[in-house]
């Protein structure tokens, strides 16, 4: 249903301002997403409108109650007024409707408890009863469906919503001792320079100072296939790589098709879509062919010593569809595996339950892989974070 008078955009803009007043961090991008979502999904009832806007403006459980309260204030729930009437009115006249409905509710306040028992179905709808007490599973079912949806099957609006989830993903990392030291307790080694400085201040006594190695997270190397067969996934996974590069230090990001491109500085320095667009502009072989073996060999020769020091974890994102230079691919994978602490292969083809790695390129790669996991939706990437956290729990 589309409002004939064309006030839908004005209502969503006014509603977003109300959400900001209640404390929700609403940006212009979310307003655009809301307009696109309504245009794409269509709305026929007030409940449809509510569930269409909810996953766009709500990012956490703590925001759900504020959204529901604001929605009930802006779009009053009354059986005598249809959603079309609300959307066909101006935001100013809608305020008059809300005030009249509020007066009507105050007049019938004494019988509100009895009416609640007589019509339980109405009380279960958004905007009725206690606004802040809502069922988390019911409210986040749309988000759960989005997280399980394949990147390839997502609409533009769904992809925009999925990118916000990808931006919040974090990968746990193992911490190792670096060569640098920091002040420590008596269980550490004696720090001679600090001890001598302290003794010069107080010659009558020697105050021992101690040191211990600093802890640093192991490096992370991202190698993402951007060939034509990976086109539906590489654009979304690039946002995942951008989130990792901005969240932690010593993250090295590379993409490859027919050549290898280092995009680390673009993802690290650029914010939001600007950094991703800079990375895309830097790459010259996007959605083209693939030379997996040659690109991995180039990485080993030019970048492995600089990026794989101190036991880096490598995430190799590719479908493994290499048909040429199989021996070169096997040799490159062997060296890559022996140079890294852990080599994890993320393959979108694992989304198929009946998938079997029968291709020659996959057969050459699998012996050198520590983990072989899917990477076709948000849920699969969340499973990767749980896998790494479980491994860290076993090693500590």
FENVENZI-V10020 format. One record per residue. N is the residue number from 1. RES is the residue in three letters. OMEGA is omega as a letter, one per 30 degrees, with the letter a starting at -180 (999 if undefined). NEAR is the number of other C-alpha atoms within 12 Angstrom. Layout:
N&RES&OMEGA&NEAR, N&RES&OMEGA&NEAR
This chain:
1&UNK&l&22, 2&UNK&l&24, 3&UNK&a&24, 4&UNK&a&14, 5&UNK&l&16, 6&UNK&a&18, 7&UNK&a&24, 8&UNK&a&32, 9&UNK&l&28, 10&UNK&a&23, 11&UNK&a&32, 12&UNK&l&37, 13&UNK&l&26, 14&UNK&l&27, 15&UNK&l&36, 16&UNK&l&35, 17&UNK&l&26, 18&UNK&l&27, 19&UNK&l&33, 20&UNK&l&23, 21&UNK&l&15, 22&UNK&l&21, 23&UNK&l&19, 24&UNK&l&28, 25&UNK&a&23, 26&UNK&l&28, 27&UNK&a&18, 28&UNK&l&17, 29&UNK&l&22, 30&UNK&l&33, 31&UNK&l&33, 32&UNK&l&24, 33&UNK&a&35, 34&UNK&l&37, 35&UNK&l&31, 36&UNK&a&26, 37&UNK&l&32, 38&UNK&l&30, 39&UNK&a&22, 40&UNK&a&17, 41&UNK&a&21, 42&UNK&l&23, 43&UNK&l&24, 44&UNK&l&21, 45&UNK&l&25, 46&UNK&l&30, 47&UNK&l&26, 48&UNK&l&19, 49&UNK&l&34, 50&UNK&a&38, 51&UNK&l&32, 52&UNK&a&33, 53&UNK&a&40, 54&UNK&a&39, 55&UNK&l&39, 56&UNK&a&44, 57&UNK&a&43, 58&UNK&a&37, 59&UNK&a&28, 60&UNK&a&22, 61&UNK&a&24, 62&UNK&a&18, 63&UNK&a&30, 64&UNK&a&35, 65&UNK&l&31, 66&UNK&l&31, 67&UNK&a&43, 68&UNK&l&42, 69&UNK&l&30, 70&UNK&l&33, 71&UNK&l&38, 72&UNK&l&31, 73&UNK&a&29, 74&UNK&l&37, 75&UNK&a&42, 76&UNK&l&36, 77&UNK&l&32, 78&UNK&a&26, 79&UNK&a&13, 80&UNK&a&12, 81&UNK&a&21, 82&UNK&l&21, 83&UNK&l&29, 84&UNK&l&25, 85&UNK&l&28, 86&UNK&a&36, 87&UNK&l&36, 88&UNK&l&24, 89&UNK&l&27, 90&UNK&l&25, 91&UNK&l&27, 92&UNK&l&18, 93&UNK&l&19, 94&UNK&l&28, 95&UNK&l&21, 96&UNK&l&19, 97&UNK&a&27, 98&UNK&a&25, 99&UNK&l&18, 100&UNK&l&17, 101&UNK&l&24, 102&UNK&l&21, 103&UNK&l&13, 104&UNK&l&17, 105&UNK&l&20, 106&UNK&a&13, 107&UNK&a&12, 108&UNK&a&15, 109&UNK&a&14, 110&UNK&a&12, 111&UNK&a&14, 112&UNK&a&18, 113&UNK&l&15, 114&UNK&l&13, 115&UNK&l&18, 116&UNK&a&20, 117&UNK&a&14, 118&UNK&a&12, 119&UNK&a&15, 120&UNK&a&14, 121&UNK&l&13, 122&UNK&a&18, 123&UNK&l&22, 124&UNK&a&20, 125&UNK&l&30, 126&UNK&l&37, 127&UNK&l&29, 128&UNK&l&29, 129&UNK&a&25, 130&UNK&a&18, 131&UNK&a&23, 132&UNK&a&22, 133&UNK&a&22, 134&UNK&a&26, 135&UNK&a&18, 136&UNK&a&18, 137&UNK&l&13, 138&UNK&a&20, 139&UNK&a&31, 140&UNK&l&25, 141&UNK&l&16, 142&UNK&l&25, 143&UNK&l&31, 144&UNK&l&21, 145&UNK&l&21, 146&UNK&a&29, 147&UNK&l&31, 148&UNK&a&25, 149&UNK&l&24, 150&UNK&l&29, 151&UNK&a&36, 152&UNK&a&26, 153&UNK&a&17, 154&UNK&l&24, 155&UNK&l&20, 156&UNK&l&20, 157&UNK&l&30, 158&UNK&l&35, 159&UNK&l&31, 160&UNK&l&29, 161&UNK&a&40, 162&UNK&l&38, 163&UNK&l&35, 164&UNK&l&32, 165&UNK&l&31, 166&UNK&a&33, 167&UNK&a&30, 168&UNK&a&25, 169&UNK&l&30, 170&UNK&l&25, 171&UNK&l&34, 172&UNK&a&26, 173&UNK&l&35, 174&UNK&l&27, 175&UNK&a&21, 176&UNK&l&21, 177&UNK&l&17, 178&UNK&l&18, 179&UNK&l&13, 180&UNK&a&13, 181&UNK&l&18, 182&UNK&l&20, 183&UNK&a&22, 184&UNK&l&18, 185&UNK&a&15, 186&UNK&l&14, 187&UNK&a&14, 188&UNK&l&17, 189&UNK&l&19, 190&UNK&l&22, 191&UNK&a&24, 192&UNK&a&17, 193&UNK&l&16, 194&UNK&l&21, 195&UNK&l&22, 196&UNK&l&19, 197&UNK&l&17, 198&UNK&a&19, 199&UNK&l&17, 200&UNK&l&14, 201&UNK&a&13, 202&UNK&a&13, 203&UNK&a&12, 204&UNK&a&9, 205&UNK&l&13, 206&UNK&l&16, 207&UNK&a&21, 208&UNK&l&24, 209&UNK&a&24, 210&UNK&l&23, 211&UNK&l&23, 212&UNK&a&21, 213&UNK&l&22, 214&UNK&l&17, 215&UNK&l&17, 216&UNK&l&22, 217&UNK&a&24, 218&UNK&l&30, 219&UNK&l&35, 220&UNK&l&41, 221&UNK&a&42, 222&UNK&l&41, 223&UNK&a&42, 224&UNK&l&47, 225&UNK&l&48, 226&UNK&l&40, 227&UNK&a&34, 228&UNK&a&23, 229&UNK&a&24, 230&UNK&a&35, 231&UNK&a&27, 232&UNK&a&30, 233&UNK&a&35, 234&UNK&a&38, 235&UNK&l&34, 236&UNK&a&39, 237&UNK&l&44, 238&UNK&l&39, 239&UNK&l&39, 240&UNK&l&38, 241&UNK&l&45, 242&UNK&l&43, 243&UNK&l&35, 244&UNK&a&33, 245&UNK&a&37, 246&UNK&a&29, 247&UNK&a&24, 248&UNK&l&24, 249&UNK&l&23, 250&UNK&l&28, 251&UNK&a&37, 252&UNK&a&38, 253&UNK&l&42, 254&UNK&l&42, 255&UNK&a&44, 256&UNK&l&41, 257&UNK&l&37, 258&UNK&l&26, 259&UNK&a&29, 260&UNK&a&34, 261&UNK&l&33, 262&UNK&a&31, 263&UNK&a&34, 264&UNK&a&34, 265&UNK&l&25, 266&UNK&l&31, 267&UNK&a&37, 268&UNK&a&29, 269&UNK&a&22, 270&UNK&l&22, 271&UNK&l&21, 272&UNK&a&26, 273&UNK&a&24, 274&UNK&l&17, 275&UNK&l&26, 276&UNK&l&34, 277&UNK&l&21, 278&UNK&l&24, 279&UNK&l&33, 280&UNK&l&30, 281&UNK&a&15, 282&UNK&a&22, 283&UNK&a&26, 284&UNK&a&22, 285&UNK&a&24, 286&UNK&l&29, 287&UNK&l&25, 288&UNK&l&19, 289&UNK&l&24, 290&UNK&l&34, 291&UNK&a&32, 292&UNK&a&43, 293&UNK&a&38, 294&UNK&a&27, 295&UNK&l&36, 296&UNK&l&43, 297&UNK&l&27, 298&UNK&l&27, 299&UNK&l&34, 300&UNK&a&29, 301&UNK&a&19, 302&UNK&a&16, 303&UNK&a&24, 304&UNK&a&31, 305&UNK&a&17, 306&UNK&a&21, 307&UNK&a&33, 308&UNK&l&33, 309&UNK&l&25, 310&UNK&l&26, 311&UNK&a&31, 312&UNK&l&34, 313&UNK&a&39, 314&UNK&l&40, 315&UNK&l&44, 316&UNK&a&45, 317&UNK&a&44, 318&UNK&l&44, 319&UNK&l&40, 320&UNK&a&41, 321&UNK&l&33, 322&UNK&a&34, 323&UNK&a&22, 324&UNK&l&21, 325&UNK&a&22, 326&UNK&l&24, 327&UNK&l&22, 328&UNK&l&25, 329&UNK&l&34, 330&UNK&l&30, 331&UNK&l&25, 332&UNK&l&29, 333&UNK&l&39, 334&UNK&a&25, 335&UNK&l&27, 336&UNK&l&42, 337&UNK&a&32, 338&UNK&a&24, 339&UNK&a&28, 340&UNK&l&32, 341&UNK&a&29, 342&UNK&l&30, 343&UNK&a&35, 344&UNK&a&37, 345&UNK&l&37, 346&UNK&a&37, 347&UNK&l&40, 348&UNK&a&37, 349&UNK&l&33, 350&UNK&l&24, 351&UNK&l&23, 352&UNK&a&15, 353&UNK&a&10, 354&UNK&a&9, 355&UNK&l&15, 356&UNK&a&16, 357&UNK&a&23, 358&UNK&a&17, 359&UNK&a&18, 360&UNK&l&20, 361&UNK&l&30, 362&UNK&l&32, 363&UNK&l&22, 364&UNK&a&29, 365&UNK&a&40, 366&UNK&a&30, 367&UNK&a&23, 368&UNK&a&29, 369&UNK&l&30, 370&UNK&l&26, 371&UNK&l&26, 372&UNK&a&31, 373&UNK&l&33, 374&UNK&l&31, 375&UNK&a&41, 376&UNK&l&38, 377&UNK&a&40, 378&UNK&a&39, 379&UNK&l&27, 380&UNK&l&29, 381&UNK&l&36, 382&UNK&l&28, 383&UNK&l&24, 384&UNK&l&29, 385&UNK&l&25, 386&UNK&l&19, 387&UNK&l&21, 388&UNK&l&27, 389&UNK&l&19, 390&UNK&l&17, 391&UNK&l&19, 392&UNK&l&17, 393&UNK&l&13, 394&UNK&a&10, 395&UNK&a&11, 396&UNK&999&11
